[in-house]
Amino acid sequence: MEPHLHVVMGFGLPQGTEWLVIALVCLLLFGRRLPEVMRGLGGSVKEFKKGMEDGPAKTTETAPLPRVDGAVSRDANPTPPSDHPKAS
């Protein structure tokens, strides 16, 4: 029979009074900023849910930019300008 992990490690999850102590310490540390922190957390959750409802962002096809003499192309297969002769 294998021992439970929390017994082997010597600790487990916090229980009733331990949660109260943790809450009291958090209240003492973040008491003045707590409303601001909760407001920010609520706004983040709201934005996340809105993003999940909207789905992935729709991309639109853009028109290609005009070619500029002396510009370097980052395309995998660049096309040479039509007004310049090909280099041999």
DRENLUMLUM-34241 format. One record per atom (N, C-alpha, C): residue number from 1; residue in one letter; x, z, y. Coordinates in nm, 4 decimals, padded with zeros to 6 digits, m for minus. Each point is the difference from the previous one (the first is absolute). Layout:
! residues N
  nr rest       c1       c3       c2
 NUM    a        X        Z        Y
...
! end
This chain:
! residues 88
  nr rest       c1       c3       c2
   1    m  00.0842  00.0000 m00.1184
   1    m m00.0842  00.0000  00.1184
   1    m  00.0884  00.0000  00.1243
   2    e m00.0231 m00.0986  00.0896
   2    e  00.0824 m00.0120  00.1200
   2    e m00.0536  00.0891  00.1110
   3    p  00.0898  00.0656  00.0750
   3    p m00.0465  00.0823  00.1126
   3    p m00.0461 m00.0890  00.1150
   4    h m00.0905  00.0518  00.0814
   4    h m00.0483 m00.0747  00.1158
   4    h  00.1097 m00.0109  00.1042
   5    l m00.0014 m00.1096  00.0753
   5    l  00.1038 m00.0275  00.0974
   5    l  00.0078  00.1078  00.1081
   6    h m00.1155  00.0496  00.0488
   6    h  00.0044  00.0990  00.1076
   6    h  00.0578  00.1329 m00.0486
   7    v m00.0115  00.0289 m00.1284
   7    v  00.0595  00.1225 m00.0537
   7    v  00.1506 m00.0162 m00.0098
   8    v  00.0446 m00.1197 m00.0411
   8    v  00.1434 m00.0268 m00.0129
   8    v  00.0661  00.0010  00.1366
   9    m m00.0656 m00.0607  00.0980
   9    m  00.0578 m00.0088  00.1335
   9    m m00.0070  00.1337  00.0737
  10    g m00.0893  00.0866 m00.0385
  10    g m00.0095  00.1307  00.0625
  10    g m00.1009  00.0063  00.1130
  11    f m00.0664 m00.1097  00.0287
  11    f m00.1015  00.0008  00.1055
  11    f m00.1058 m00.1059 m00.0310
  12    g m00.1141  00.0128  00.0627
  12    g m00.1089 m00.0953 m00.0179
  12    g m00.0572 m00.0379  00.1344
  13    l m00.1177 m00.0556  00.0007
  13    l m00.0662 m00.0349  00.1246
  13    l m00.0484  00.1267  00.0701
  14    p m00.0067 m00.0016  00.1342
  14    p m00.0495  00.1176  00.0722
  14    p m00.1432  00.0342 m00.0400
  15    q m00.0296  00.1279 m00.0046
  15    q m00.1340  00.0485 m00.0330
  15    q m00.0669  00.0521  00.1271
  16    g m00.1151  00.0615 m00.0089
  16    g m00.0837  00.0418  00.1126
  16    g  00.0708  00.0645  00.1172
  17    t  00.0620  00.1168 m00.0207
  17    t  00.0619  00.0709  00.1127
  17    t  00.1238 m00.0724  00.0509
  18    e  00.0678 m00.0741 m00.0870
  18    e  00.1177 m00.0754  00.0444
  18    e m00.0411 m00.1105  00.0968
  19    w m00.1151 m00.0633 m00.0238
  19    w m00.0501 m00.1013  00.0919
  19    w m00.0329  00.0614  00.1355
  20    l m00.0525  00.1223 m00.0010
  20    l m00.0303  00.0674  00.1265
  20    l  00.1270  00.0273  00.0795
  21    v  00.1061  00.0412 m00.0671
  21    v  00.1278  00.0254  00.0674
  21    v  00.0557 m00.1306  00.0560
  22    i m00.0074 m00.1074 m00.0780
  22    i  00.0491 m00.1302  00.0459
  22    i m00.0794 m00.0454  00.1229
  23    a m00.1325  00.0162 m00.0034
  23    a m00.0847 m00.0379  00.1130
  23    a  00.0326  00.0824  00.1243
  24    l  00.0242  00.1300 m00.0177
  24    l  00.0342  00.0866  00.1125
  24    l  00.1330 m00.0414  00.0631
  25    v  00.0995 m00.0310 m00.0817
  25    v  00.1304 m00.0430  00.0518
  25    v m00.0149 m00.1316  00.0759
  26    c m00.0763 m00.0934 m00.0554
  26    c m00.0227 m00.1281  00.0689
  26    c m00.0716  00.0209  00.1323
  27    l m00.0972  00.0892  00.0023
  27    l m00.0733  00.0288  00.1229
  27    l  00.0923  00.0609  00.1058
  28    l  00.0898  00.0879 m00.0423
  28    l  00.0940  00.0593  00.0945
  28    l  00.0991 m00.1033  00.0536
  29    l  00.0451 m00.0896 m00.0866
  29    l  00.0986 m00.0994  00.0425
  29    l m00.0620 m00.1108  00.0849
  30    f m00.1184 m00.0476 m00.0384
  30    f m00.0592 m00.1163  00.0644
  30    f m00.1288  00.0328  00.0746
  31    g m00.0263  00.1259  00.0301
  31    g m00.1264  00.0414  00.0596
  31    g m00.0395 m00.0752  00.1244
  32    r  00.0875 m00.0136  00.0955
  32    r m00.0342 m00.0664  00.1255
  32    r m00.0144 m00.1503 m00.0177
  33    r  00.0795 m00.0575 m00.0893
  33    r m00.0029 m00.1453 m00.0190
  33    r m00.0961 m00.0415 m00.1102
  34    l m00.0620  00.0932 m00.0684
  34    l m00.0849 m00.0319 m00.1155
  34    l m00.1145 m00.0960  00.0351
  35    p m00.0744  00.0197  00.1095
  35    p m00.1059 m00.0972  00.0320
  35    p  00.0547 m00.1410  00.0227
  36    e  00.1151 m00.0088  00.0667
  36    e  00.0616 m00.1304  00.0247
  36    e  00.0457 m00.0653 m00.1305
  37    v  00.0575  00.0786 m00.0890
  37    v  00.0461 m00.0520 m00.1289
  37    v m00.1189 m00.0472 m00.0828
  38    m m00.1071  00.0773 m00.0032
  38    m m00.1182 m00.0382 m00.0780
  38    m m00.0668 m00.1251  00.0591
  39    r m00.0014 m00.0118  00.1333
  39    r m00.0563 m00.1175  00.0650
  39    r  00.0803 m00.1246 m00.0374
  40    g  00.1319  00.0128  00.0005
  40    g  00.0857 m00.1114 m00.0388
  40    g m00.0179 m00.0378 m00.1456
  41    l m00.0148  00.1004 m00.0859
  41    l m00.0210 m00.0252 m00.1425
  41    l m00.1338 m00.0701 m00.0224
  42    g m00.1040  00.0446  00.0707
  42    g m00.1308 m00.0639 m00.0115
  42    g  00.0029 m00.1446  00.0469
  43    g  00.0711 m00.0254  00.1095
  43    g  00.0124 m00.1373  00.0500
  43    g  00.0750 m00.0885 m00.0984
  44    s  00.1016  00.0544 m00.0639
  44    s  00.0757 m00.0763 m00.0986
  44    s m00.0863 m00.0358 m00.1197
  45    v m00.0798  00.0956 m00.0468
  45    v m00.0889 m00.0255 m00.1135
  45    v m00.1030 m00.1060  00.0372
  46    k m00.0527  00.0082  00.1225
  46    k m00.1002 m00.0964  00.0461
  46    k  00.0603 m00.1409  00.0055
  47    e  00.1218 m00.0130  00.0529
  47    e  00.0665 m00.1302  00.0069
  47    e  00.0289 m00.0538 m00.1391
  48    f  00.0397  00.0869 m00.0917
  48    f  00.0277 m00.0422 m00.1376
  48    f m00.1267 m00.0544 m00.0656
  49    k m00.1106  00.0711  00.0154
  49    k m00.1263 m00.0454 m00.0595
  49    k m00.0445 m00.1321  00.0622
  50    k  00.0184 m00.0143  00.1305
  50    k m00.0361 m00.1241  00.0674
  50    k  00.0844 m00.1154 m00.0531
  51    g  00.1275  00.0239 m00.0210
  51    g  00.0877 m00.1026 m00.0553
  51    g m00.0372 m00.0372 m00.1423
  52    m m00.0445  00.0976 m00.0782
  52    m m00.0404 m00.0285 m00.1372
  52    m m00.1281 m00.0828 m00.0027
  53    e m00.0916  00.0229  00.0932
  53    e m00.1247 m00.0760  00.0059
  53    e  00.0249 m00.1424  00.0474
  54    d  00.0920 m00.0193  00.0950
  54    d  00.0280 m00.1323  00.0542
  54    d  00.0704 m00.0893 m00.1007
  55    g  00.0735  00.0565 m00.0909
  55    g  00.0735 m00.0785 m00.0982
  55    g  00.1310 m00.0491  00.0582
  56    p  00.0663 m00.0893 m00.0711
  56    p  00.1284 m00.0498  00.0497
  56    p m00.0182 m00.0824  00.1266
  57    a  00.0995  00.0041  00.0836
  57    a m00.0061 m00.0735  00.1262
  57    a m00.0029 m00.1498 m00.0284
  58    k m00.0851 m00.0698  00.0727
  58    k m00.0096 m00.1448 m00.0171
  58    k  00.1062 m00.0653  00.0868
  59    t  00.0775 m00.0882 m00.0612
  59    t  00.1028 m00.0710  00.0752
  59    t m00.0550 m00.1348  00.0413
  60    t  00.0371 m00.0430  00.1169
  60    t m00.0440 m00.1308  00.0480
  60    t  00.1193 m00.0930  00.0024
  61    e m00.0263 m00.1239 m00.0281
  61    e  00.1048 m00.1019  00.0004
  61    e  00.0315 m00.0336  00.1452
  62    t  00.1267  00.0010  00.0363
  62    t  00.0393 m00.0315  00.1368
  62    t  00.0619 m00.1382  00.0038
  63    a m00.0094 m00.0636  00.1137
  63    a  00.0591 m00.1324  00.0183
  63    a  00.1520  00.0147  00.0056
  64    p  00.0730 m00.0972 m00.0556
  64    p  00.1465  00.0089  00.0043
  64    p  00.0505 m00.0112  00.1437
  65    l  00.1078  00.0679  00.0276
  65    l  00.0599 m00.0034  00.1336
  65    l  00.0743 m00.1314  00.0195
  66    p  00.0082 m00.0489  00.1223
  66    p  00.0747 m00.1252  00.0232
  66    p  00.1484  00.0217 m00.0252
  67    r  00.0671 m00.1064 m00.0449
  67    r  00.1439  00.0079 m00.0282
  67    r  00.0781 m00.0010  00.1309
  68    v  00.1096  00.0728  00.0017
  68    v  00.0851  00.0090  00.1176
  68    v  00.1387 m00.0473 m00.0403
  69    d  00.0626 m00.0871  00.0822
  69    d  00.1356 m00.0475 m00.0293
  69    d  00.0962  00.1171 m00.0054
  70    g  00.0829  00.0047 m00.1024
  70    g  00.0990  00.1051 m00.0152
  70    g m00.0533  00.1250 m00.0668
  71    a m00.1293  00.0037 m00.0329
  71    a m00.0579  00.1179 m00.0651
  71    a  00.0344 m00.0015 m00.1486
  72    v  00.0157  00.1162 m00.0573
  72    v  00.0297  00.0132 m00.1416
  72    v m00.1287  00.0342 m00.0730
  73    s m00.0289 m00.0747 m00.1066
  73    s m00.1208  00.0239 m00.0777
  73    s  00.0278  00.0999 m00.1100
  74    r m00.0948  00.0879 m00.0271
  74    r  00.0121  00.0955 m00.1089
  74    r m00.0853 m00.0427 m00.1193
  75    d m00.0556 m00.1198  00.0059
  75    d m00.0802 m00.0515 m00.1098
  75    d  00.0877 m00.0282 m00.1208
  76    a m00.0599  00.0094 m00.1198
  76    a  00.0737 m00.0299 m00.1224
  76    a  00.0342 m00.1478 m00.0076
  77    n m00.0912 m00.0871  00.0422
  77    n  00.0202 m00.1441 m00.0016
  77    n m00.0257 m00.0553  00.1395
  78    p  00.0954  00.0156  00.0911
  78    p m00.0234 m00.0461  00.1362
  78    p m00.0070 m00.1521  00.0052
  79    t m00.0841 m00.0504  00.0857
  79    t m00.0090 m00.1445  00.0197
  79    t  00.0775 m00.0356  00.1252
  80    p  00.0800 m00.1060 m00.0070
  80    p  00.0780 m00.0372  00.1192
  80    p m00.0920 m00.0557  00.1067
  81    p  00.0351  00.0154  00.1266
  81    p m00.0820 m00.0565  00.1077
  81    p m00.0068 m00.1515 m00.0146
  82    s m00.1141 m00.0564  00.0351
  82    s m00.0179 m00.1434 m00.0185
  82    s  00.0768 m00.0843  00.1019
  83    d  00.0374  00.0560  00.1131
  83    d  00.0695 m00.0771  00.1022
  83    d  00.1518  00.0008 m00.0170
  84    h  00.0544  00.0758 m00.0973
  84    h  00.1437  00.0031 m00.0242
  84    h  00.0322 m00.0702 m00.1307
  85    p  00.1100 m00.0778 m00.0043
  85    p  00.0387 m00.0637 m00.1264
  85    p  00.0532  00.1051 m00.0971
  86    k m00.0196 m00.0246 m00.1302
  86    k  00.0505  00.0916 m00.1011
  86    k  00.1510 m00.0028 m00.0043
  87    a  00.0611  00.1171 m00.0223
  87    a  00.1454  00.0076 m00.0141
  87    a  00.0400 m00.0533 m00.1366
  88    s  00.1063 m00.0811 m00.0057
  88    s  00.0416 m00.0560 m00.1278
  88    s  00.1203  00.0722 m00.0538
! end
